């Protein structure tokens, strides 16, 4: 349930479809690795409004 919520929130915030986002690891962990197709790192940062 929590993983699905994370995916839903990220898709909404990034303005992408569910098919563009894949959780590649961390399904049972609090640390996740997410793969996002179709956006480069700068665009992801911009859409999330964060400065890493």
C-alpha positions, 0 to 999 in steps of 0.5 A: 500500500505504501509503495503504491502511494509513493508511486501515485504521488510521484506520478502526479507531481511529475505529471507522468503516467504510471508506465513511466515509473518503475520501483527497481529496488526497495519494495520491502525497505524504507529506502527506494530506487525509482527509475523514471523514463522520459525525463532527464535529471534536470526536468525531474528536479524542476518538476519536484522543485528541489535542489539536490 
